[in-house]
Amino acid sequence: MLKGIRAELNGDILQALCNMGHGDYLVISDMNFPSDSIARQTRLGRLLTMENIPAPQAIDAVLSVLPLDTPIQPSIGRMEVIGKPDEIPPIQQEVQAIVDRAEGKPSPMYPVERMAFYDIAKRAYCVIATGELRFYGCFLLTKGVIPAEEAVR
């Protein structure tokens, strides 16, 4: 255990988050997403897991250490509901509340059509599979930067 680091963040995940650069994508996936096959095509090339927790808890843990690229653009994509792109299921509403709290302001997620989501996911830095059982529990997070004056020394 480390001080100030949430228990959900294992060493492999922390290393991947640290190694990501500005603009890199991170995929947080539910149990129905083809996580392993997509992860093999990412920069990291292997699957990371937080398999015993739901996606909102995983995102909350990740956002405790990962800066989002929010000053420039929406930084979290959500998989669209097939045939209902404007529908926001409860899991996505939960994640939206977590993102808004982490950012300290409303930071709307952007919708991504399912097949486009898969294409973007293949170009991501890595995939973290969760134990999320609900449909549409898949998200794309874009890493931002930490200004020098905010960096811990």
Beta strands, then each sheet from edge to edge (+ up, - down):
strand 1: 25-29
strand 2: 48-50
strand 3: 76-79
strand 4: 110-112
strand 5: 126-130
strand 6: 139-142
sheet 1: 2+ 5+ 1+ 6- 3+ 4+
end
